[in-house]
C-alpha cells in the first residue's frame, strides 16, 4: 500500500472515531410520539391491550389525542393511570348497570317503586311549558360520569390538559354548528363524557356554552390533533365499527345506526390519508364484535395486545432502555389523590327542586375527610329521587380544605311526568279485555316537595285515581320525617260468577268510590307505613244472570268506613320477572258498614321472594286475605283464577270472603343481553290455593292445585306472556296477554 493510501486510511479512521465520540457526547434525540385512539364504543376497550404492549416494550408516549371511548381510555391514561389499572377498573364494571336508564330499583324511594306495578319504568314522557317532551337520551350516563369523576380525582386541580402527566386532547362535536371541538382545558371528567355523547343513547353535554355530542361524528381518528400538539411520529389505533349489512336496515334503529356509521367512516378515511411512512397504524380485526359488547371486555383487550404485538418490529424502534423508561414513567406518575377535610357541601343546578332536602341522609359530612365511595353513593341517592337527568360532583379548594359540590340537572322533560301502560288479554275460552292506562305525576308542587299523582284507565275496567302527597318536613331521614296524603279512587269493574262446571252464571258490574286521608312515614329505601281514615261506597248492578240474586240489594249504595293500616316494604329488583329481592305488603281495615250492626274488617297479607343462580330464578309468592261476610255484597271481594292465580281456571272464576294462595315459579332468562326488552324468559309455576265464602274456613284444608308453563318478556310497555295453564280437576286454559297477571 502506498504512503498516500495509508494516509487516506488513517484520516478515515480518525474521522470515524471523531464521529463516534461526537455521537456519544450528544444524546440521541428521540422523536416526540403521539398516540391517537379512535372511538367505537365497547370496541374501544381494545386500546387497553395496545397500552399494555407499549408499557411492556418500554415505548413512551408524549401526547395523546382521543375521541369517544378512545378519549376515555386515553384521558385516563394521560392522567397517570397504568394500563393494568385501566384494565382492572373497566373490567370489574357491571356495564348493564352503567347504561341503565335509572338507579337500581332497590335504592328508589317507595313512591318511585310503587308505580312500577302498573306502568313500565322504561318509558317516561314529560310536559314542560305546555309541550309534550321526550327524554334527551335513551339511557342515563350518571354511572359513567361518576366513574370518570372518581378516576380523575387525582388530577382534579389541573386546569390545562398540557399539564397532565401526559398532554392530552379530547374531541367532541358542536351539535349546533357541526364543528369539531378540541378540548384542551377545564374539567377533565366532563370533557371525557362530552366526547362520548353518542347521539340517541346519551344526552349531549353543555360545556362552556356549547352543546357537545360524540366526537366520532366529525373526527373519529384525530390524527391532525396529535400532530398539532407536536407529535412527530404517530401510533394510531383505529377500532371503528364497520358498516352493517342489508339485513340490519329494516328498522328505524338499524337505519339510524348505519347513518352514524357512514358519517364516521367518511371522516376516518380522511384522517388515515394523513399518515406518513414513519407512522404506525394498528387496526385490530374485531370481526362482528359490536360497539355494545361491553361484556366481552377481556376479549377486546386480548385482541388489542395481539394486534400491537404483530407490529413489534416497527414499535421497538421507539423503545427506551429500561432505566430511561423507568425514569420516564416515574416522571409521569399519577399525582396523589389525598383530599383534606370537607369545609362544606353545596348543590348547584337546581331550579325547581331542593336537593338539600336529601342532605341528612347523605354519607358525605361537613368537617369529615372526603370519601370518594361515599360521594358516589350520594349521587345515587340524589338520582333515585327521579328529578334529575344528571347528578355529578366535584371538589372546589378552599382555604381550610375542599368543598364538595353536587351538580344536578333537572330533567328537561319535567316536572310533569307521564307514563303509559296497556292491558291486553285473551284466553282460549274467548274472554278478552283491553285497558289503556295513563299516569301523571307532578313533582315539587311546593317547597316541601309535595307531589300530585293521577292515574286513568280506559277500557274494560275504567278507573280514575288521584293522590296529593305532602311531606311535613323540609328534610328526609329525621325523627319527624312524616307525610300526609289525601286520595280518591273511582273504579268500575265487571265481575263474573260461575257455576261449578266453570260455565258463566252471572255477570255483574260494581262501581266503587274509595277515598282516604293518611298520615305516614317513609321507611328509608325499604318502603313506607301509613295509618288513616278510609271509606268506600259501592253499588252493584246485574247485567246478565242465570241464578237468583238479592234484587232488593242490587242497585243500593253500600257504605263502609273505618281506619286503614298499610305497610309496604319492597326490595325487589324489578316489578316483573324479579331476579333478586323481596316484598312484604300488609293492609288492615277496621270499620263499620252503615245501617248494619257488627264490624267490617279486612286483612290482606302478601310476600314475594326472588333468588337467582346464573340465569335461573326461583320466585316464591304467598298471599292470604280475609274479610267479614257482608250481606249487601253479592260476591266476595277476593278472587282467584287465571294465569298464576290457579292457572287453568278462568280469570276470577272463584270468589269469596277469604283467600289463600301459594306459588313457586322458576324461570330462565333466555338472552343475557337483550334488545328492546329487559329479557326473554321461559318458566313454569306450581300453585295451590282456594277461596271461601265463609271466612272461618280459611286454612290448609280443601286447597286446589294448578300449574303453568310460560314464555315471557319484560318489554318497554309491560310484561308479555304466552302461557298454558292446568288445574288438578281437569281445567285447562291458554293465555296470551300484555300486562301484569
C-alpha positions in Angstrom: 0.0 0.0 0.0 1.4 3.4 -1.0 2.1 6.1 1.5 -0.8 8.2 0.1 -3.2 5.3 0.6 -2.1 4.8 4.2 -2.6 8.5 5.0 -6.1 8.4 3.5 -7.0 5.3 5.5 -5.6 6.8 8.7 -7.6 10.0 8.1 -10.7 8.0 7.5 -10.3 6.0 10.7 -9.7 9.2 12.6 -12.9 10.7 11.2 -14.9 7.6 12.2 -13.5 7.9 15.8 -14.4 11.5 15.9 -17.9 10.9 14.8 -18.4 8.1 17.3 -17.1 10.3 20.1 -19.4 13.1 19.0 -22.4 10.7 18.9 -21.6 9.6 22.4 -21.2 13.1 23.6 -24.5 14.2 22.1 -27.6 12.3 23.5 -29.8 10.7 20.9 -32.8 12.9 20.1 -36.0 10.9 20.4 -38.9 11.9 18.1 -42.0 13.0 20.0 -44.5 10.2 19.9 -48.2 10.9 19.6 -50.9 8.2 20.5 -54.2 8.5 18.6 -57.1 6.4 19.9 -60.3 6.2 17.9 -63.9 5.9 19.1 -66.0 2.8 18.8 -67.9 2.1 22.0 -67.1 -1.2 23.6 -64.5 -1.8 20.8 -62.5 1.0 22.4 -61.5 -1.4 25.2 -59.1 -2.8 22.7 -57.0 0.3 23.3 -56.1 -1.1 26.8 -54.5 -4.1 25.2 -52.4 -1.9 23.0 -51.3 0.2 26.0 -50.2 -3.0 27.8 -47.9 -3.8 25.0 -46.5 -0.3 24.8 -45.7 -0.5 28.5 -44.2 -4.0 28.3 -42.0 -2.9 25.4 -40.9 0.4 27.1 -42.4 2.6 24.4 -43.1 6.1 25.8 -46.0 8.3 24.7 -45.6 12.1 24.7 -49.0 13.2 23.5 -52.5 11.5 23.4 -55.5 12.5 21.3 -58.7 10.5 21.5 -62.3 10.5 20.5 -65.3 9.0 22.3 -64.2 5.7 24.0 -60.7 6.5 22.8 -60.9 9.8 24.7 -62.0 8.0 27.9 -59.2 5.4 27.7 -56.6 8.0 26.5 -57.7 10.6 29.0 -57.4 8.2 32.0 -54.0 7.0 30.8 -52.9 10.6 30.4 -54.0 11.3 34.0 -51.3 8.8 35.2 -53.2 5.6 35.4 -51.4 2.5 34.1 -52.7 0.0 31.6 -53.1 -2.5 34.4 -55.1 -0.1 36.5 -57.4 0.7 33.5 -57.9 -3.0 32.8 -58.8 -3.7 36.5 -61.2 -0.7 36.7 -63.1 -1.2 33.5 -63.4 -5.0 33.5 -64.9 -5.0 37.0 -67.8 -2.8 35.9 -71.3 -4.1 35.5 -71.9 -2.4 32.2 -75.7 -3.2 32.3 -75.8 -1.0 35.4 -73.6 1.6 33.8 -76.0 2.1 31.0 -79.2 1.5 33.0 -81.9 4.1 32.5 -82.3 4.6 36.2 -80.9 3.7 39.6 -81.3 0.1 40.8 -84.9 -0.3 41.9 -84.0 -1.4 45.4 -82.5 2.0 46.0 -85.5 4.0 44.8 -87.9 5.8 47.2 -91.1 3.9 47.7 -93.1 6.3 45.6 -90.9 5.6 42.6 -91.2 1.8 43.1 -94.9 1.7 43.7 -95.9 2.8 40.2 -93.9 0.1 38.5 -96.7 -2.4 39.2 -99.0 -0.6 36.9 -96.6 1.0 34.4 -93.3 0.1 32.8 -90.3 2.0 34.1 -88.7 2.0 30.6 -90.8 4.8 29.1 -91.3 8.2 30.7 -92.6 11.3 28.9 -93.0 14.8 30.2 -94.8 18.0 29.9 -92.9 21.3 30.3 -94.1 24.8 29.3 -97.2 23.3 27.8 -95.3 21.0 25.4 -95.0 17.2 25.3 -91.3 16.4 25.7 -89.2 13.2 25.4 -86.0 12.3 27.3 -82.9 13.6 25.6 -81.2 10.2 25.9 -82.4 6.6 26.0 -80.1 5.6 28.8 -78.6 7.5 31.8 -74.9 8.4 31.8 -74.9 9.1 35.5 -72.9 6.0 36.5 -70.3 6.6 33.7 -70.0 10.3 34.7 -69.4 9.4 38.4 -66.9 6.7 37.4 -64.9 9.3 35.4 -65.1 11.7 38.2 -63.8 9.2 40.7 -60.9 8.1 38.5 -59.8 11.6 37.6 -59.8 12.9 41.2 -56.0 12.9 41.4 -55.8 15.5 38.7 -58.9 17.5 39.7 -56.9 20.7 40.2 -55.2 20.6 36.8 -56.9 23.1 34.5 -54.9 22.8 31.3 -54.6 19.3 29.8 -51.0 20.1 28.8 -50.2 19.9 32.5 -51.4 16.4 32.9 -48.8 13.7 33.3 -49.2 13.2 29.5 -50.5 16.1 27.5 -54.0 15.2 26.2 -56.8 16.3 23.8 -60.4 15.1 23.5 -62.6 15.7 20.5 -66.3 16.4 20.6 -68.9 17.7 18.1 -70.7 21.1 18.5 -74.2 19.9 18.0 -75.4 23.4 16.9 -72.7 24.2 14.3 -71.4 20.7 13.4 -67.8 21.8 14.1 -65.2 19.7 15.7 -64.3 20.9 19.2 -60.9 20.1 20.6 -61.0 20.2 24.4 -57.6 21.1 25.9 -58.6 22.6 29.3 -61.3 22.6 32.0 -62.9 19.7 33.8 -61.3 16.5 32.5 -64.1 14.2 33.6 -66.7 16.4 31.8 -64.5 16.5 28.7 -64.3 12.7 28.5 -68.0 12.4 29.0 -68.7 15.0 26.3 -66.6 13.2 23.8 -68.7 10.1 24.3 -72.2 11.6 24.0 -73.4 9.0 21.5 -76.5 10.5 19.7 -79.7 8.8 20.7 -78.0 7.0 23.5 -76.5 9.6 25.8 -77.8 13.1 26.2 -75.4 15.8 24.9 -73.3 17.8 27.4 -73.4 21.6 27.8 -69.8 22.7 28.3 -68.5 26.2 28.1 -71.8 27.4 26.4 -71.7 24.7 23.8 -73.9 21.6 23.4 -71.4 18.8 22.7 -72.1 15.4 21.2 -69.9 12.5 20.3 -66.7 13.4 18.6 -66.8 10.4 16.3 -69.3 12.3 14.1 -66.6 14.7 12.8 -63.2 13.3 13.7 -63.1 9.7 15.0 -59.3 9.3 14.4 -57.9 12.7 15.5 -54.5 12.4 13.7 -54.4 16.1 12.9 -55.0 17.0 16.6 -52.0 14.9 17.7 -49.7 16.5 15.1 -50.8 20.0 16.2 -49.7 19.0 19.7 -46.1 18.5 18.5 -46.0 14.8 17.7 -43.5 13.7 15.0 -44.3 10.1 14.9 -47.8 8.7 15.5 -49.1 5.4 16.8 -52.7 5.3 15.6 -55.3 2.7 16.8 -58.4 2.5 14.7 -61.2 0.3 16.0 -64.1 2.0 14.3 -67.3 -0.1 13.7 -67.7 -1.2 10.1 -70.8 -0.7 8.1 -73.6 -3.1 8.8 -75.2 -5.5 6.2 -78.5 -5.2 4.5 -80.3 -7.4 7.0 -80.0 -4.7 9.7 -81.6 -1.9 7.6 -85.2 -3.0 8.1 -85.9 -0.8 11.2 -85.5 2.8 12.2 -82.9 1.9 14.8 -80.9 0.0 12.2 -81.1 2.8 9.7 -80.0 5.4 12.3 -77.0 3.3 13.4 -76.0 2.8 9.8 -76.3 6.6 9.1 -74.0 7.4 12.0 -71.5 4.7 10.9 -71.4 6.2 7.4 -70.7 9.6 8.7 -67.9 8.2 11.0 -66.3 6.1 8.3 -66.1 9.1 5.9 -64.1 11.2 8.4 -61.9 8.2 9.3 -60.8 7.7 5.7 -59.9 11.4 5.5 -57.8 11.1 8.7 -56.0 7.9 7.7 -54.9 9.6 4.5 -52.7 12.0 6.6 -50.5 9.1 7.9 -46.8 9.3 7.0 -44.4 6.5 6.2 -42.9 6.5 9.8 -46.3 6.4 11.4 -47.7 3.1 12.8 -51.3 2.1 12.2 -52.8 -0.6 14.4 -56.2 -1.8 13.1 -57.3 -4.8 15.2 -59.5 -7.4 13.5 -62.6 -7.3 15.7 -64.9 -9.2 13.3 -68.5 -8.9 14.2 -67.8 -7.7 17.8 -70.0 -4.7 18.2 -69.8 -1.3 19.9 -72.3 -2.6 22.5 -70.4 -5.8 23.5 -69.1 -4.4 26.8 -69.4 -7.7 28.5 -66.6 -9.0 26.1 -64.1 -6.6 27.5 -61.4 -9.2 28.3 -61.6 -10.5 24.7 -61.3 -6.9 23.3 -58.1 -6.4 25.4 -56.6 -9.7 24.3 -57.2 -8.7 20.6 -55.6 -5.3 21.3 -52.5 -7.0 22.7 -52.2 -9.4 19.8 -52.6 -6.6 17.2 -49.9 -4.5 18.8 -47.5 -7.5 19.2 -47.9 -8.2 15.4 -46.3 -4.8 14.8 -43.4 -5.1 17.3 -40.7 -4.7 14.6 -42.0 -1.1 13.9 -42.8 -0.3 17.5 -39.5 -1.4 19.0 -37.7 1.3 17.1 -39.3 3.7 19.6 -38.4 1.8 22.7 -36.2 3.2 25.5 -33.6 1.4 27.6 -35.0 0.0 30.9 -33.5 2.7 33.2 -34.6 5.6 30.9 -38.1 4.2 30.5 -38.4 3.8 34.3 -37.4 7.4 34.7 -39.9 8.4 32.1 -42.7 6.5 33.9 -41.8 7.9 37.3 -42.0 11.5 35.9 -45.5 10.8 34.7 -46.9 9.1 37.7 -50.4 9.9 38.8 -50.5 12.7 41.4 -51.6 11.9 45.0 -55.4 11.7 45.5 -55.3 12.9 49.1 -58.1 15.2 50.0 -58.4 17.4 53.0 -61.5 17.7 55.2 -64.7 18.9 53.7 -65.4 22.5 54.6 -68.9 22.4 53.2 -71.4 20.6 50.9 -73.2 22.6 48.3 -75.7 21.9 45.5 -75.9 23.7 42.2 -78.0 23.5 39.1 -81.4 23.0 40.7 -84.2 25.5 39.8 -87.5 23.9 40.9 -86.4 21.1 43.2 -84.5 21.5 46.5 -81.8 18.8 46.6 -80.6 20.0 50.0 -83.7 18.1 51.2 -81.6 14.9 50.9 -78.6 16.3 52.9 -79.4 14.5 56.2 -79.3 11.1 54.5 -76.1 11.6 52.5 -73.0 9.8 53.6 -70.7 12.8 53.0 -70.4 15.0 56.0 -69.0 18.5 56.5 -66.0 18.5 58.7 -65.0 14.9 57.9 -62.4 13.7 55.3 -63.7 13.3 51.8 -64.5 9.7 50.9 -64.9 9.0 47.1 -67.1 6.0 47.6 -69.5 8.0 49.8 -69.8 10.7 47.2 -70.6 8.1 44.6 -73.3 6.6 46.8 -74.7 10.1 47.4 -75.1 10.8 43.7 -77.1 7.6 43.5 -79.4 8.8 46.4 -80.0 12.1 44.6 -80.6 10.4 41.3 -83.1 8.0 42.9 -85.4 10.9 43.6 -86.4 10.8 40.0 -86.0 14.6 39.5 -82.6 14.7 37.8 -81.3 13.8 34.4 -77.7 14.1 35.6 -76.0 14.1 39.0 -72.3 14.6 39.3 -69.9 16.0 41.9 -66.7 18.0 42.1 -64.3 19.3 44.7 -63.6 23.0 45.0 -60.5 24.0 47.0 -60.9 26.4 50.0 -58.5 27.9 52.4 -59.2 25.2 55.1 -59.9 22.2 52.9 -62.2 21.4 50.0 -65.9 22.0 49.3 -68.0 19.1 47.9 -70.3 20.4 45.2 -73.1 18.2 43.8 -74.0 19.3 40.3 -77.6 18.3 39.4 -79.5 18.9 36.2 -83.3 18.7 36.5 -85.0 16.6 33.8 -85.8 18.9 31.0 -89.0 17.0 30.3 -90.3 17.5 33.8 -91.9 18.4 36.3 -95.0 16.8 34.8 -94.2 13.1 34.1 -96.3 10.8 32.0 -96.2 7.0 31.8 -98.4 4.8 29.7 -99.4 1.2 30.2 -101.5 -1.4 28.3 -103.5 -4.4 29.4 -104.4 -6.8 26.6 -105.6 -10.3 27.4 -107.3 -13.2 25.8 -107.7 -16.9 26.5 -109.0 -20.0 24.7 -112.5 -19.5 26.1 -112.9 -16.3 24.1 -112.7 -14.0 27.1 -110.7 -10.9 26.2 -110.1 -7.5 27.6 -108.3 -4.2 26.9 -107.3 -1.3 29.1 -105.2 1.8 28.3 -103.6 3.3 31.4 -102.1 6.7 31.8 -100.2 8.0 34.8 -99.4 11.7 35.5 -97.1 12.8 38.3 -96.3 16.4 39.2 -93.2 16.9 41.3 -92.4 19.7 43.6 -95.8 21.3 43.9 -94.3 23.3 46.8 -91.0 23.8 48.6 -91.6 20.9 50.9 -91.6 18.5 47.9 -95.3 17.8 47.6 -96.4 15.6 44.7 -99.7 15.2 42.8 -100.3 11.7 41.3 -103.1 10.9 38.9 -103.9 7.6 37.1 -106.6 7.0 34.4 -107.6 3.7 32.9 -109.9 3.4 29.8 -111.3 0.1 28.6 -113.0 -2.9 30.1 -112.4 -1.8 33.7 -112.3 2.0 33.8 -110.6 3.7 36.8 -109.6 7.1 37.9 -107.2 7.7 40.9 -105.8 10.9 42.4 -103.5 11.5 45.4 -101.9 14.6 46.8 -98.8 13.7 48.9 -97.4 16.3 51.2 -94.2 15.8 53.3 -94.4 17.6 56.6 -90.7 18.4 56.9 -88.1 20.1 54.6 -85.6 17.2 55.1 -85.5 13.4 54.8 -84.5 10.9 57.4 -85.0 12.9 60.6 -87.2 11.9 63.6 -90.0 14.0 62.3 -90.0 12.7 58.7 -93.7 12.3 58.2 -96.2 12.9 55.4 -99.9 13.3 54.9 -101.7 12.0 51.8 -105.3 12.5 50.6 -106.6 10.3 47.9 -109.6 9.1 45.9 -110.2 6.2 43.7 -113.2 5.5 41.4 -113.4 2.2 39.6 -115.9 0.3 37.5 -115.2 -3.4 37.3 -117.0 -6.3 35.7 -117.4 -9.4 37.9 -118.3 -12.9 36.5 -119.9 -15.5 38.7 -119.5 -19.2 37.6 -121.3 -22.5 38.0 -119.3 -25.4 39.5 -118.5 -26.7 36.0 -116.9 -23.3 35.0 -119.7 -22.0 32.9 -120.8 -18.4 33.4 -123.7 -18.0 35.8 -124.0 -14.2 36.1 -122.3 -11.0 35.0 -122.3 -8.1 37.5 -120.9 -4.6 37.4 -119.5 -2.9 40.6 -118.9 0.8 40.8 -116.8 1.8 43.7 -115.6 5.1 45.1 -112.9 4.8 47.7 -111.2 7.7 49.5 -108.9 8.2 52.4 -106.7 10.5 54.4 -103.4 9.0 55.6 -100.5 10.0 57.8 -97.4 8.0 57.2 -93.7 7.8 57.4 -91.1 6.7 54.8 -89.1 3.7 55.9 -85.8 4.5 54.3 -85.3 2.8 51.0 -87.4 -0.2 52.2 -90.9 1.3 51.8 -93.4 3.1 53.9 -96.1 2.7 56.6 -99.5 4.6 56.6 -102.4 4.9 59.0 -105.5 6.8 58.1 -109.2 7.2 57.6 -110.8 5.1 54.9 -114.2 4.9 53.3 -115.8 3.1 50.4 -119.1 3.5 48.6 -120.1 0.6 46.2 -123.0 -0.2 44.1 -123.6 -3.5 42.3 -125.8 -3.9 39.3 -126.9 -7.0 37.4 -126.1 -7.3 33.7 -126.8 -11.0 32.9 -127.8 -13.6 35.4 -128.9 -17.3 35.3 -129.0 -17.5 39.1 -131.1 -15.8 41.8 -129.5 -12.7 43.2 -130.7 -10.4 46.0 -132.6 -8.0 43.8 -133.6 -5.8 46.8 -129.9 -5.1 47.4 -128.7 -4.7 43.9 -128.6 -1.0 42.9 -128.2 0.1 46.5 -125.1 2.0 47.6 -123.2 0.2 50.4 -121.1 2.4 52.6 -118.1 1.2 54.5 -115.9 3.5 56.6 -113.1 2.9 59.1 -109.4 3.0 59.8 -106.8 1.6 57.5 -103.2 0.5 58.2 -100.9 -0.2 55.3 -97.3 -1.4 55.4 -95.4 -1.9 52.1 -91.8 -3.0 52.1 -90.3 -3.5 48.7 -86.8 -4.7 47.8 -87.4 -6.5 44.5 -85.1 -5.6 41.7 -87.9 -5.5 39.2 -91.7 -5.4 39.4 -91.9 -8.1 36.7 -89.6 -11.1 36.4 -87.8 -10.2 39.5 -84.4 -11.8 39.8 -83.5 -10.7 43.4 -85.1 -9.3 46.5 -88.3 -9.5 48.4 -91.6 -7.6 49.1 -94.0 -7.6 52.0 -97.4 -5.9 51.8 -99.9 -5.8 54.7 -103.2 -4.0 54.7 -105.7 -4.0 57.6 -109.1 -2.2 57.7 -111.4 -2.0 60.6 -114.7 -0.2 60.3 -118.4 -0.2 60.1 -121.0 -0.7 57.3 -123.7 1.9 57.6 -127.0 0.5 58.6 -125.7 -2.8 59.8 -124.5 -4.0 63.2 -121.1 -5.5 63.6 -117.7 -4.6 62.4 -116.5 -4.5 58.8 -113.0 -5.9 58.9 -110.5 -6.8 56.2 -106.9 -8.1 56.3 -104.6 -8.8 53.4 -101.0 -10.1 53.5 -98.6 -11.0 50.7 -95.0 -11.9 50.5 -92.7 -12.4 47.5 -89.1 -13.6 47.5 -86.8 -14.0 44.4 -83.4 -15.7 44.3 -81.3 -16.2 41.2 -78.5 -18.6 40.3 -76.9 -17.7 37.0 -79.7 -17.1 34.5 -82.2 -19.0 36.5 -84.6 -17.6 39.2 -86.8 -19.1 41.8 -89.7 -16.9 42.8 -91.8 -17.7 45.8 -95.1 -15.9 46.5 -97.8 -16.3 49.2 -101.0 -14.3 49.7 -103.7 -14.5 52.3 -106.8 -12.4 52.8 -109.9 -12.4 54.9 -112.9 -10.2 55.5 -116.2 -10.4 57.3 -119.0 -11.6 55.0 -121.2 -8.6 54.2 -124.8 -9.3 53.2 -125.0 -6.4 50.8 -122.2 -7.7 48.6 -123.3 -10.2 46.0 -119.8 -11.7 45.7 -116.9 -11.7 48.0 -114.1 -9.1 47.4 -111.4 -11.7 46.8 -111.0 -13.8 43.6 -108.7 -16.5 42.2 -108.5 -17.9 38.7 -106.3 -17.2 35.7 -102.6 -17.3 35.0 -100.6 -18.0 38.1 -103.7 -17.4 40.2 -104.7 -21.1 39.9 -103.8 -21.5 36.3 -106.3 -23.4 34.2 -109.3 -21.7 35.7 -110.9 -18.8 34.0 -109.9 -15.3 35.2 -111.5 -14.6 38.6 -113.5 -17.8 38.5 -113.6 -18.2 42.3 -115.0 -15.5 44.6 -115.1 -15.4 48.3 -114.5 -13.7 51.6 -111.3 -15.5 52.4 -108.3 -16.4 50.1 -105.1 -18.3 50.3 -102.6 -18.7 47.5 -99.1 -20.1 47.5 -97.0 -20.2 44.3 -93.5 -21.3 43.3 -92.2 -20.2 39.9 -89.0 -20.9 38.2 -87.9 -19.0 35.1 -84.8 -19.0 33.0 -83.5 -15.9 31.3 -83.0 -16.8 27.6 -80.8 -13.9 26.5 -78.3 -12.3 28.7 -78.1 -9.1 26.7 -81.5 -8.5 25.2 -82.6 -5.8 22.7 -85.7 -3.7 23.3 -86.7 -5.8 26.4 -85.2 -6.4 29.8 -85.1 -10.0 28.8 -87.0 -13.1 27.5 -87.8 -15.8 30.0 -89.1 -19.3 29.9 -90.5 -20.9 33.0 -93.1 -22.9 34.9 -95.2 -22.4 38.1 -96.8 -24.7 40.7 -99.7 -23.2 42.6 -102.0 -24.1 45.4 -104.9 -22.2 46.9 -108.6 -21.6 47.3 -111.3 -19.1 48.2 -114.1 -19.5 50.7 -117.4 -17.7 51.2 -117.2 -18.4 54.9 -114.1 -16.7 56.1 -114.0 -19.1 59.1 -112.9 -21.9 56.7 -109.7 -20.2 55.7 -106.9 -22.8 56.2 -104.9 -25.5 54.5 -107.7 -27.9 54.0 -109.5 -28.0 50.7 -106.7 -26.4 48.7 -106.8 -26.7 44.9 -103.6 -27.3 42.9 -102.6 -25.9 39.5 -99.6 -25.1 37.4 -98.4 -23.4 34.2 -95.6 -23.2 31.7 -94.9 -19.9 30.0 -92.8 -17.8 27.7 -92.5 -14.1 28.7 -90.7 -10.9 28.0 -90.3 -7.7 30.1 -91.0 -5.1 27.4 -91.0 -1.4 27.4 -94.8 -1.2 27.7 -95.2 -4.0 30.2 -94.7 -7.8 30.7 -95.8 -10.1 27.8 -96.9 -13.7 28.4 -97.9 -16.7 26.4 -98.9 -19.4 28.8 -100.6 -22.8 29.2 -102.3 -23.5 32.5 -103.8 -26.6 34.0 -105.8 -27.2 37.2 -105.9 -30.5 39.0 -109.6 -31.0 38.4 -109.1 -31.0 34.7 -109.5 -27.4 33.7 -107.1 -26.1 31.0 -106.5 -22.7 29.6 -104.2 -20.9 27.1 -103.4 -17.3 28.0 -101.9 -14.5 25.9 -101.7 -11.1 27.5 -99.7 -7.9 27.9 -99.7 -6.6 31.4 -99.4 -8.0 34.9 -101.0 -11.4 35.7 
